[in-house]
Amino acid sequence: MAEFLLTFAAEEVLKKVVKVAAEQIGLAWGLEKDLEELREWLLKTEAFLRDINKRKLHSDSVRLWVDKLQDLVHEAEDLLDELVYEDLRRKVQTAKMKKVRNFLSPSNNAFVFRVKMANRMKNISDLLCKHYHEAGSLGLVASESAETEIDISQLRETVSELDDFDVVGRDVEVSSIVNQVMDATNRHVTSILPIVGMGGLGKTTLAKLVFHHERIRKHFDKTIWVCVSEPFLVNKILGAILETLRGTSDRLDNKEVLLCELKKEMHGKRYFLVLDDVWNENPSLWDELKNCLTRITEESENSILVTTRSIEVAKIMETLPSYHLSKLSDDQCWYLFQESANANGLPMTSSLKVFQEGLVKKIGGVPLVAKVLGRTVKFQGNFDIWVTILESEISTLFQEENFALSILKLSVDRLPSFSLKQCFAYCSNFPKDFVFRKDQLIQMWMAQGFIHLQEGRSNKTIEDEGDRYFKILLSRCLFQDVVKDDRGRIIECKMHDLIHDIACDVSNENKLQLDYSSNSLDGELWTKENQKLARKLRTIIYYKEMIPHIIERAIHDKMMNFFCLRVLIMNSNSIKELPNSIHKLKHLRYLDISGCVIKKLSESIVLLYNLQTLRAEDTNVLLPKNLRELISLRHLEFSYTYVVEQMPPYLSQLIQLQTLSCFLVGFGKGCKIT
């Protein structure tokens, strides 16, 4: 269930209502009262979404109510985007007219458009009103806008004791960390060493191994384990330290009293402190805790070990270089799976060998996955159960292991904004093991309207903000296998299969699955259900190796059915032309025709006034001469082998342009850089 994503969608539509009003677009069309009514009903229905999220309501009736509301919210967003599109169209046409006054004079077309928009807006408001009143019959309650903290302390409470078979393949890491800690204490300094890694990788297990290591126990007078989690409350952490030292809970909440009691317990003693599961990225809160810890003992040879999923947390806290935890080897994963399944000592038959090879790929080096899968099957001498694992998505199996799934989903649940969750969920549109190009992914997020400049960041571009979003997701270990260029800039990354499954689980996007089999070449692909979904789709991605020709043809021939498209990626050398109707995709913001054998783009493509990104790499497509009319264009990327006599003229009029992969200077008017 992903109601929180719909909450975000509703908030985005509200922002667009305000934006359209602020830019007086609604006023220009005489729709200001209609916009206000739409805003009021969106606010009212959004309050019920917060109640659903807060109480985690998942009944079929609530699901149906949410699905219907999603359609209304998206319909409202599409309507507002059409208003913006029409405003852009008028600006372009005005610039082309010698007599602006003639264009601005009333016309039958403008009158028809205004009436059409007013009727559609009123219809949506009426349906939202009806939906609002239906919520009461489902037991939903309008919730205040202020969000409440989710108490996960019990869910993620950790202890220092090791599980029966937690320890697999971490001897080198333990020795390395222990040596770093001891070297620092020999220099009479307090060390802070973060262990960083994705959820389920074994950060807490590694910390436990260090915590119980003989050298640590001998050197430090006090060893203390605190599960921090969220929220990061300094007094609560100090209280937990005191409780560990005394073995009893004094329930003190005054900071000075806590410090006084801690000084009594720690006088003349060295301590080794583990702060497990830290999420706080606020430096001032960490400084506050650090200052308190320096006051509780005069000894300087102390050590703090931190576990976190966030690279940003590590940067804030570290005095020693962070330890980035690696994945387990295939053999280690197999061993851990066997331990968890009570299946040690099985003879390695040829069938078992085949199963092992497939299973370790599913596990992907993540120990928590190995343990959860092992505990799921609990070997019963029945290979059918084991084979089921290879035929199922890991996330499906996790439905029977809610605790493990909740741990792995925390990185998503604890993202600081709905927009980041939306960006993460969007990655589910790509296949597993897909190599994401960072800049292109950010441009797609922009096209979907997920990225917004915050107050106080007006000197930044929307791309800068998208880069910040990407780095936050990366710091939470939701991306991996990063590739950098010669200047150290991230250009590519991938997503762990398990993280991809979670992205699919939380995604609330409509997806159209066109099934294909060799026995049904003449079957009906364009079913009524597919046509209905097509009208809602906002992204189409297809590559030659991903989609059979018959389905590719179906998408091409029915392009106009995908009216709400924001992103269209067609990377196939079997595509020789774009359908003439593509210019009617008013909402399209990202178009990628790289690898196609299209010779020329139709001049009508310049009517895509919302288009932000046009990519045509590995192709010699001829760009339209009136390209300058794409007034929203920010990224124009094509191959350096692009051979033409000259570039389209007057590209300097594309004042939003941020990326131009190359430019061929010409001698004609408007063919120079300036």
N, C-alpha and C positions, 0 to 999 in steps of 0.2 A: 504494500500500500504506500502511496506517495502523495497523500493529501497536502503535505507541506509544499510540494512543487506547484500544486494548484493555488495554494495560498499566495505563493510568489507571483503566479500568473495574474491573479486578481489585483495584486498590488501594482504590477506593471501596467495594467490597463488603467488603473486609477491615476498613475503618474502620467500616462499619455493623455488622459482627459484634461488634467491640469496643464500639460504642455500645450495641447491644442488650444485651450482657452487663453493661456498666457500669450501665445503667438497670434491671438485674435483670428485664428483660422475659422473657428466656429462662428465668430461674430461676422466674418466676411460672408458666410453663407446663411446667416440668420438662424443659427442652431444653438445659441448660447443657453436657452432655457432647456432644450432637449439634452444638452451635455450635462447640465446640472442635475437633471432628473436621473440620468444614467449613472452619474457619480454617486448619488444618494443610494440607489438600489445596490450598486456594487459594494458600497461600504456596509450595508446591512447584511448582505449575504456572506461577505467575507468574515463577519463576526462568527457565523456558524462554523466556518472552516477552522477557525482557531479552537473552537470547542471540540471538533472532531480530532484535531491534532493533539490537544491537551489530554483528552480522555481515551485516545487511541481506539476509536470506534471503527469496527471493521465488518459490520453486518452487511448482508447483501442489499438491504434497502438503503443503507447509508451509501454504499458503493454506487448504487444506481443514481442516487441523488447527486453525488459528487460528479459522476460521469456526465449527467445532464447539465450540471452547472459549468463543467469544463467546456462543453460545446458553446454555451452562452457567452462565457468569458472570451473564448477565442473568436467568436463571431463579433463581439464588441471590439476586440482588438483589430480585427480585419477591417471593420468599418472605419475606425479612427485612422488606420493606415491609408485607407482610400482617400480620406479627407486630406491627409498630408500629401499623398501622391498628386491629387488634383491641384493642391497649392503649388507644388513643384512644377507641374505641367504649365500652370498659368505663368509662372515666373519665366520659364524657358520661352514660351510663346510670346510673352510681353517683350522679352529682349530681342526677339526676331522681328517684331512689328515696328515699323517706322512711326506709326501713330498709335501710341499706347491707348489713347482715349477711345479709339474705335473698339479695341479688344475688351476694354473694361465696361463698355456699355452693356446693358442688359441684353441677354439673348435667350432664345427658347431653350438651347442646350443647357445653359446655366440654371435656368428655372427648373427644368426637368431633373437635373442632378440634385438640386436643393430639396425638391419634393421627395425624391427617391431616398436620399439620406435621412431626411426627417422621418419618413415612414418606417424605415429600417430601424432607426434609433428608438422610436417609440415602441416598436414591436419588441425589441430586445428588453427595454425597460419593463414592459408589461409582463413578459415571460419571467424576468428576474423577480418581479413583484409576486407572481404566482408561485415561483420556486421558494421565495422567502416564507410564504405562508404554509407551504408544504413541510418545511423544516420542523415546525412545531409538532406535527403529528408523528414525527420520527423521534421525538424526545430530545431534539437538539436545543441548545441554549446559546443565545448570543453571548460571546465572550469578549471581555475588555481587550483593548489593543495591546496593553502592556503584557509582554511575555513573561512567563514564570520560569524559574530555573527548574531544570529536570534533575531530580535527585537520583544519581546513579551510583552513589557511594556504596550501597549494598551490592549492586550488580558487579562492580569492578573492584570490590574489596580484595586486596591481595595480602598474603602473609609470607613470612620468610621461609617457612618449611617447604621442602622439595617434595614433589609428587613421586610416586613409586618409580616411574620410568620417564621422568622429565629430562634426564641427563643423556644427551646423545650428541656427540661430535662437537663439543665446545671446549675441549681441553686447551687448544692453542689460544682461543680468545680469553679464557679465564687466566691463563698464565700471563698473557700480555697485559691485561688490565691490572692484575695484582702487582706486576712489576712496576707499572706506571705509578700506581698508588704508593708503593713503598719507596720508590725513588723520590717522589715529591715530599714525603714525610721526612726522609733523610736530609732534605734541604731545608727542613723546618718551616714549611709553608703549608697552608691549607689548600688542598686540591679539590677541584670540582670537575668530575669527568662524566659527561652524558653518553649514554648508549642510545643510538638512534636507529630506528627501523620501522617498517610497516607493521600493522597489526597482525598478530599471530606468528611473528618471526622468532619469538623467544627472548625478548629483551628482559622480561621479568625473570625468566628461568636463568638467564646468564647472570643477572644481578644476584639471584639467590646463591648461585655457585660461588661467586666472589664473596658474598656475605658470610658463607660458611667455610671459606678457605682457611686452612690452618694458620697461615702466616698472618692473615687479617685478625683472626681471633687472638693470636698471641701478642700482636703488636698494639692493638687498641684496647683501652680499658673498657669502653662501652661500644657495643654494636647495636644500632637502632634502625628499625624498619618502619617507614611511614608510607602508606598508600595515599597519595595526594589527590589524584583525580580532579574533579571540578565540583564546586568553584574553588579557586585558589585563595583560601582564607588563612592569613598568617597566624592568627590566634588559634585557629583549629589545628594547624600543623604543630605549633609549639605545644599545645595541649596533648596531641598524640605522642610527641617525643617524651613529655613528662610521664604520660601513662605507661609507655614502654619501659622507662627507667624504674618506675615504682611498682609496676605490675597491678596498679589499681587506677581507677578513674576518679579524679578529684573534681571534675567538671568546672574547672576555673576558666573564666573568659576575659579576665582583665590582663592586658599585656604585661604590665609592670609586675603584677603578682606572679604571673607565669614565669617571667624572667628571673625573679627572685628565687623561686622554687627550683628552677633549672640550675641556677648557680650553685645552690646547695648540693644538688645531685652530681654536678659535673666538676666541682672544685678539684683542681690538680689532675684532671683526667683527660685523656685523649679519646675522641670518639670517631666512629665510622658510621656515617648516616646514609641510608638509602632512601631517596625520594622517588617512589615508583609512580609511573603513569602521570607525568606532569604535562599539562596542556597550556598553562599560562604563558602568554606572549607579551605581557605587560612588564617592561623592565622595572618600573617603579615598585611593583609588588614584590618582585624578586629581590630588589635592593633592600626593601623593608625587612624581608625574612633574613637575608644575608647579614644585615647589621645586627639583628637579634641574635643570630647564631654566634657572631664574634664576641658577644657580650657574656655568653653563658660559661665560658672557660678562658683562662689566661693562656692555656696551651695553644700552640700554633700548628702542631703536627696532626691536624685533623683532616678527614677526607669525606667528601660527599659524592656519592654515586647516584646519577639521575637516569631514569628511563623515560623516553619520550618518542612519539611518532613525528614530532615537528623539528625540522632543522632550525627553525627560528628560535624555538625554545632553547635548543642546544647552544646557539650562538650567544644568547643572552646570558646563559649560566656558566659556560665552560671557562675553566682556567687551564685545563689540559685539552689537547685536541680530542674532539668527539670520536667515539668508536662507532663506526657504521657497521651494523651487524649484517653479515652475509647469509645467504641461504644455505641450507643443508645440501649435501651431495645426494645423488640418487640412491646410493647404498644406505646412507644414513636415514633417508626418508623411508626406504623399504623396511629397515630394521625397526624404526619407530612405529610404522604401521603394523607390523607383525606383533610387536609388544602390546600395542593397543587392542589388537584383535585376538589376543591370547593364542597366537598362531605360530609361535616360535618352534623351530626344529622340524618344519615341514621339508620333506625331500624336494629338491629342486627339479621337478619334472619339466618336460618341454612345455606343457600347458601352463604351468605356474610361471615359467620364464616369460612367456608371451604376456601373461597377465601383469607380471611385475613391470615389464617395460612400459606397458600402457598406463599403469597406475602411477608410476613415479612422474610421468608427464603431467598427469592431473594434479598431483600434489604440488609440483612446481617449486620444490625446495622450502616450502613453508611448513614448519613442524606442527602447528596447530591444525592444519588441514590433514596431515597424516594421522594425528591422534583422533580427530573427529571422525574421519572415514573409518579408521580401525575400530573405534567404538561403535560405529553404526552397524558394521557387519558381524562383529563378534563371532569369529570363525565357527561354522557349524558343519564343516565338511561338505558344503554345498557351493559349488563354483558359480551357480546361477546368481546367487546374491552378489558375489564378487564382480561378475561380469556386468551386473546392473550398474555398478559404479562407473564403468567406462562408457556406458550408454546414457548416463544422466549428467546434468549440470551439477556442479558441486553445490551451488546455492539451493537446489531442490533438496538434496540430502540434508542440508543444514536446517531445513524446516523441522526436522526431528531432533535437532540439537540447537535449540534456541539460544542457549547460553553462549555457545561458540560463535554463532552468527552475530549475536549482539556485540560481542567483543570486536569482531572484524568490521562491523558497520559503524563502530564508534567514530572512526576517522571521518566518516561522512556526516553522521548525526551531529558532530561537534564542529562542523564548519561554521564560521562566524556569520554567514549571511545566506539567505535563500538563493541569491544569485549564484553563489559559488556551488551550491548544491545542484542548481540547474545546469551549470557548466559541466560539473562532474557527470550528471545523469546523461547529458548530451553525448558523451563519449560512447555510450552503449549503442549508438547508431553504427559504429564501426565494428568490423569483425575482430575476434581475438587475435592477438599478436600483431595487430595493425601498427605500423610505424607512423606516429603522429608528427607532422611537421608543425612545430610550435606556432610559427607566424600564421599558418593557414588555419590552425585550430582556433586561434584567437579571432581571426577574421570571421570564422563561422559563428562563433559566440556572438560577435558583434551583429552579424546578420540576423540572428534570432532575437536580438534585443536583450541579451542577458547582462551586458556590461554597461555600467553607468558611472559617470564621474561623480565622486563624492564632493561635498562642499569643502572648500579649501584646497582643492586640487585642480582649479581652473587653468593652471599653467601647464597641465598635462594633457596629452591627447588620449582619445579613447583607446588607442593601441597601448599606450603606457599603462592604463588601468587594466587592460586585458593581460598584459605581461605580469602585472602584480597578482591578478587572479591565478595565473598559471603557476607562479612561484609559490603561492600559498598551497595549492593542491600538491605541488611537488614536495614542499616541506612536510606535508602530512603523509608522504610516502604513497600517494595515490597514483603517481607516475614512477617509472623506473627505467633502467637501461638508457640513461641520458647520453646523447651524443653532442659534443661541442665542436665549434669551429676553431680555427687557428687562434682566434682572439679570445677564446674561452667562453663564447656565448652559446647558450643552449639552442640547438637547431632541431633536434629530434628526441623522441622518447617513446616508450611503450607503456602498456598497462598490464599488470599481472592478471593472469586469467581469473583468479579468484576475485580481484577487485573489479574486473570487468563484469563478472556475474552479479556482484553487488550493484554495479551501475545499472545493469538490466533490471534488477529487482526493484530499485527505487525509481526508475524512469517511469514517467507518466505520459510519455509521448505516444500518439497513435502511430502504429507501425503497420505497413501493408506488406504482407507476405504473399508473393506470387509463386505458388508451388509449380514445379516443372518436373515432368517425367517423360522418358523417351516413348512411352506408350500412349501419351495423350497430346501429341503435337497439334492435333486439331481440336483439342478440348477447349472449353469456354474459360478463358483466362479472365475476361473482363466481366466478372459476375456483378450482380447488383450490389453485393456487400463490398466488393473491391471498389466499385465506383463511388460508394458512399464514403469509404475511407480515403479515397484519392482526393476528395474535395477538402479533407482536413489536413492532409500531409503538408508538412513545412520543410521537409528535407528529402531529397532523392539523391542517393549515392550509388553509382554503379560503375564497375570496372569490367573490362572484357573477361577477366578470369573469374569474376564473381557471378555473372548473370548470363544464362543461355541466350542465344540470339532471338528466340521467339519472344522471350519476356522483354528483352531490350526493344524489340520492334513494337510490342504492345505499349510500352511507356512512351516511346517516340510518337506513335500515332495518336495517342490519347493525351498529349501534353496539356491541352487546355482544361482537362478535367482536374489538373493539379493547380487550381487557381490560387491557393494560399501559400504556394512555395516561397520560402525565403532562401533556401540553399539548393542549388542544382549542380551536381558533379557528374560529368559524363566523360570518362577516360577510356575510350575504346576506338581502335582504328577501323572499326566497322561503321562508325558514324561519319557519314559524308556530308550531312547538312543538318541544320537545325530546322525544326518545323516553323513555318511562317507565322504561326500563332504565338510564338514565344514572347513577342512584344506585349502580349496581353497579360502576362504574368506580372501584374503591377507591384506585387509585394517582393519580387525577387531582388535579393541584395548580394548574392554570391553566385557567380557563374564560373565554372571551371570546365573548359573543353580541351584540356591538355591531352595530347595523344590522339586526338581525332584527326581525320583527314579532310576536314572542312576547308574549302579553298577561300571562301569569302563569307563574311558575316553580313546579313541583310541590314540595310540602312534602318529598317524599322526597329532594330535592337536599341537604338538611341532613345526610344520611348520608355525604356526601363529607367525612369528617373530616380528610383530608389537604389539602383545598383551601386554597391560600394567596392566590390572586388570583381575583376575580370582577369582570369588566368587562361593563357593559351600557350603553354609550354610544349615543346616537342611537336610543333605544328607550324605550318607556314600560312596560316589563315590571314587573309587581307582584312584589316580593320576598316570599319565604316568611316567615310570622310567627315561625317558630322559627329564624330566621337565626343567633341567638346560639349555636346548637349547632355551628356551623362553627368549632370551637375553634382551628384552625390558621390562620384567615383573617387575612391581613396587609394586603390591599389590596382595598377595595370602591369601585369607580369606576362612576358612572352619570351620565347627563346632568342638567344643572341644570334641564331642562324636565320632569324626572320629577315627575308629578303624582299624588299620593295624599293621602288624608286624614291619614295619619301614617306614620312610619317603623316598621319592625318593632321591637317592644319589647326592652328589655334589651340593647341593643347594647354597653353598657358592659361586659358580660361577655366581649366579644371582646378579651381582654387582649393579644393579639398584634397587634392592628390598628395599622398604620402610616399608611395612607391612607384617608381617607373624603372623597369629593369634595364632598359637601354633607350637611347634616343638618336635617331638618324637626322642630322641637320640637313635641311634642304635650302634651296635658293629662292623658292617661291614665297609669296606673302603668307605670313603666319606659320612658317616652317622652321623658325629659329627657336632657340631655347627661351629667349626673352620675348 
